[in-house]
Amino acid sequence: ESIDWASALMPQLRMMKEENEALQARLKAQEKEVKRLKIEQQAYAEIPSANDSFQGGGGGDLKESKIVELAKKNRVLSVALDKERAKAGRLMADVQRLQSQVESGRERDL
């Protein structure tokens, strides 16, 4: 009695395709988020201090506090960006793994 591998593996192949599509959609969403965070990080880095026009006096303290505030925001955004890059890398690895599984399933069917 022979086993019909094509019909036996079709549900699994269909499930892998659906999972692959979901992972690719998540990856695209994550890439958009990384792009948004990069833009936001650049925007924060380019914001001039409101106290740039002050010379001496108490303006220096305000300028320093603004620099510290922006540095903190920049650090938070950098950490978030690194986290999203790592997540995107993991998702890419998952997509590649699933694609190779789908390809090996197709080869077995032939």
Sequence and secondary structure as in RCSB ss.txt:
>XXXX:A:sequence
ESIDWASALMPQLRMMKEENEALQARLKAQEKEVKRLKIEQQAYAEIPSANDSFQGGGGGDLKESKIVELAKKNR
VLSVALDKERAKAGRLMADVQRLQSQVESGRERDL
>XXXX:A:secstr
    HHHHHHHHHHHHHHHHHHHHHHHHHHHHHHHHHHHHHHHHHH   TTTT  STTHHHHHHHHHHHHHHHHH
HHHHHHHHHHHHHHHHHHHHHHHHHHHHHHHHHH 
